[in-house]
């Protein structure tokens, strides 16, 4: 396709296009008006295209490459690497904008492009996906063109990632992110097909379900003598607001509006979703007259360190991390289980699902349903059945 440009000191537009021999040439359009220049450039290119149709031979530049390939093949000197080089030269002649992008460069560019569309936690998930896949594809595949990737190579890399001990759910998230990245490669004409599109996700039977804490367990953790005042507040506010660990740790007085807590959670910051949660009397009592950061010490620590400390608090208070429910189903608890507790307590109190979802800020009812554990409500429901 013809392109227009200007030379310094010349008011007229110049056209750059491919001639009948396959070479990129430039010609002056003789006009300084861009619209007229476009029409002239299109006409010049059209005439060259007609010349190619009338010619019984390939354009010289193309013919030279094909002749070189034939000559080297007959002599037994045409290696795979050499063939790929010649093919790329043909691509560049046909399309001067053609470029070869390696798999690792494409993944890095895709991860970077997503940062402005997703929250920090999702961006970290994508970055981890890129890091794991590049590592387990190996340098040869990662440095090869993204369009050369095969389904078998993706499946093998995912199996290697699973073998490191990660849960199937994490591997499936990597697969989902890779599909999105390869879709962009296809739409950008860097690849012909999305080779990850038809790969089936792994069974997630190895994933441990989350479970809520009981009110008595939360009380034990808060009242334990080794639990610091800031941790008492962290646990109390998480249990009575349903906020995630990182959001609780970053709370300041500015988030308190009368008897309400108003916050834009980190996970939904890109969508600008703000939630307003009425504060319970115990929560208001702990906040009291505190100003500035509500957790000046804990807010300076990374989430991983906070999670580890909370696990120690559970242990000190005699609150088991894993519980076994009927049917030998093992469920795990962590700081995030306080969010499950908040949602479940509301559900047990017959608070409508729409209200619960609004308080937690969940983006969908499907996600919210995972947090609502209705054991007591189910028992009450069955108790209403008539005696037979």
N, C-alpha and C positions, 0 to 999 in steps of 0.2 A: 504494500500500500504506500502510495506517495506521501511524503511528509514535506512540510514547508519550513523554511528557515531564512534568516536574513544575515548578510555579511555587514560588518561595520562599514559605515560610510556609503552604503548603497541602499537607497530607499525601496528598491524592488525586492519582491519575494523570490526565493530560489526554491526549486522543487528537487527532491531527491527520490529516485525511484529505480526499479530494476529494469535494465534494458533487455533486448532479445537474447543476449548472450549470458544472462544471469548475473550481470555485474550491477552494482549500485552506482548510479551516475547522478550528476547534478546538472540542472539547466535553469537559466533565468526565465521567469515567467513574463518579464517585461512590464510588470505592473506592481504598484505599491498597495493596491486594494486586495485585501486578503480573500474576499469572496471570489473575485475574478481569478486570483492566483490559484485557488483550489480547483476551479473549473479547468484552467489551463493545465495544471499538474495532472489532473485526472485524464485529460485528453492525451497528454504526452505519454502517460503510462499505458493508456488504451492502445495507442499506435504501436508501442513496443510489444504489447501482448499479441496484437494481430500479426506482427512480424514472426513471433515465435510459432503461431499457428501455421503460417505459410511455410516455415522451414521444416524440411524432412528430417533434420538432425536435431539432437539435443543441444541446448545452449552450450557454448564452449566450456564454461567453467564447470558445469555439471558433468559434461562428457569427460573432462580431464580426470575428475575424481573417480568416475566409474571405470575408466580405462586403467587407472592406477590400481584399483581393486582387482580388476581382471588379470592384469599383468602379474601382480604379486601372488594371486591365488594360483595361477598356472605354475609359477616358480616355487610354490609351496612355502611362500614367505608371509602369507596373510594370516596374522595372528588375530585372536579375538579382540585384543586391545587395539590393534591397528584398524580393524573393521569398525569398532565403535568410534574411533577418531574420525574416520572417513564419513561415517553416518552423521556425526555431529557437524562436520563441514558442510554436508548437503543441507542439513537443517538450517544452518546459518545463511546459506545462499538463498534458500526458499523464504526464510523469515529472518531478517537481520536482527530482530528483537529476541530471537531464540536464545535461551540460556539453560544451562544445566545446573540444577540445585541439588546438593546432596541431601540425603535423608536427615542427617543430624542438623544441617542448616535450616531445612524446612521446618522441622519440629521446633527448633529454637525460635524461628521467626513467628510461628503460629502461637507458641506460648506467650511471646511478647505482645502479639496483637490482641490476645484475650485479656490482658491485664486491665484494660480500660473498660471492659464489659462485665467483669465478674468481681466478686469480693476477694479479699486477701486470702482466705482459707482455700477457696476454689483455685486461685492462681497458684498457690503452693502445691495443690494436688496435681495441676497440669505440669508444673516444673518438676515434680517428683516423677511423673509419668515419663517425661522426656529423659530425665537422668537414668531411670531404670532401663528404659528401652534401648537407649544408645549403648549402655553398658552391656546388655545381654544380646544385642544384635552383633556386637563386636565391631572393631574398627573397619573391617573390609566392607561390611554391609552398610554401616552408618555413613561411611564416606562415599558410597556409590550413589548415583542419581536416585532421587526418591521414586522415580518412575520404574526403577528396576526391582523394587521390593516385591516379594512374592507372598502369597498366603501361607505357604509352608514356613517361610522364615518368620512370619509374625507368630504363628502357632508355636514354633520352637522357642522363640524368645519369651512368650508368655509362660510356657512350661518351666523355663529356667527361673523366671521371676517367682513363680509359685513354689519352686523347690527351695528358695531361700527362706521359706517359712512364713511368707506373707499370707494373709487370708484370701480366699477366693474372691471375696467382695472387693478387695483392693485391686486384685488383678483385673477384675471385670471393669473397675473404674478406669484402669489404664487402657483397656481395650476400647471402652466407650470414647475416651479422649482421643485415642489414636484414630478411630473412625472419623471423628470430626476433623482432625488435622489432615487426613488423607482425602477427605471430601473437598477441602480447599485446594489440595494439590491437583485434583481432577478438574475442578472448575477453573483453575489457573493454567491448565494444560501442561502441567509438569508431570502428570501421570495419566495413563489411559483409563485405569480402573481403580476403584477403592478396594484393595485386596483384603481389607479387614472387615468389609461389610457383611460377609456371610459367615464369619467365624462365630460359633455359638459360645455364649458366656459359660464360664465354669459353674458347676453346682456349688451353691453356697452353704452346704450342709455343715461346713467346718466353722462357719461364722457364729460367734457367741452372741446370744440375744442380750439386750439390756434389760435390767430390772430396776424398779423403783425402791427407795428406802421406805421403811415404815416410819410413822411419826415418832415412835419410841426410839428407833435407831438414830434419827436425826437429833433428837433431844440428848441422847447419850454422847454424841460427838460434840455438840455445843457445850454441854456441861462438864466434859472431861477436863480435869485440872491442867493437863498439858496443852490444851487448845488455847492459843493466844486470843486476845481480844479481837484483833483484825480477822482471824480465822472464824471466830464466833459469828462476826458480822457477815463474812463471806457466805458461810453455810446458811445462816438465817435468811439473808436476802435472796440467795439462789432458790431456797426452798419455798419462799413466799412470793417470788416474782417469776421464776422459771427462766431466768437469764442464764446464758452460757458463761463458762469460766472466765474467758477473756473480757466479756462485757461487764461482769460484776467487778472484776479487779480494777477496771478503769473508771468506775463510777466517781463522780465528783458532786459537790453541792449543787452545781449548775444543772444536774439532772433532776433535782427535786423541785417540783412545782406544787407547793402547798402540801397536800397529802397524796400526791401522785408522783410516780417516777416516769419521766419522759425520756426516751432514748431511741437512737437510730442504731440498731444492732450492727456489729461489724459485718456479719454474714450477709446482711441485706443493704449495706451502705450504698452499693452501686445503684440499686433500684430506688434509693431514697425513701425506704419504708420506715416510718416512725411509729413506735408503739407507746401507748400510755397505760400504765399499770397502777391501779389504786394500791397504796401501801397499807399493809396490815398494821394494827397497833404495835405488835412486837417489833416489826421492821422500823416503824417510826420511832419507837422507843430507843432502839440501838443507834439510829442516825442522830437523834437528839439535836444538839447545836453544832455538830461537826461541820467544819468549813473546808474548802479546798478538796483535795483528794480524800475520799472516804477511807482508802486503804493505801496510805503513803508508802508503806514498806512493801506490801505484796504487789502493788502496781508496777514496781520496778523489776519484777522477776518474770522470766519467760514462762509461757503456759506449761511447757514440759516439766519445769521445776515445781510449779504449783500443783500439777497433777500428782507428782511423786510425793509431795508433802501431804496432800490430802489422803493418799493411800495409807501413809503412816498414821494419820489421825484416825482413820477407820480401824486400823489394826490396834492402836492404843485403846480405843473405845470398845473393842470387842465386836466390831461390826464386820462380818465376813465380806470379802470382796466377791466371792462366787457363792451362789446359792443353788441348790438342786431342788427343782420342783417336781411335781408328780409326773411320772413317765420318764424319770431320769433326765429331764431337760435341765441343762446347766445354763444359768444366766449370770452375767457379770454386772457389778456395780462400780461406778466411778463418780467423780464430781458431776458429770453430765446426768447421772441418775437422779439428782435433785430436780432437774428439769422434768424428768419422767414423774417424779413424786408430785410435783406441783400440778401437772396436768391430770394425773390419776386422782388426786384428792378432789379436784374440781369435778371430775367425771363422777366420782362416788357421791358427790353432793348434788348430782343431777343438774349441773351447770351445762347448758346447751353447747354442743360441739362448735357452733359458730362463734360463741363467746370465748370458749377456750382457745380456739385457733387465733382469734383476734388478740388475745392476751399474750400468747406465745410468739405470734408473728410468723407462724408456719405458712409457707407459700401455697400448700395444697392440703386438702382433707386427707389424701392418701398418706402423706408424710405425718400429719398430725395423729392419724390413727395408731401409728406405731408407739406413740407416747402415752396413750390412754389405756391403762390397765384396769379393767372393770370387774375384778373378782367379786367384790361386795355387791355391786349393782346386779351382776348376773345371778347371784344367790337370791337377791330380793325379787328379781324378775320371775325366777322359777317358783318362788314362794307364793306368787299370786295365782298359780294354776289351781283350778278347782279340785276338790277331793273326789276321787272316782271310786 
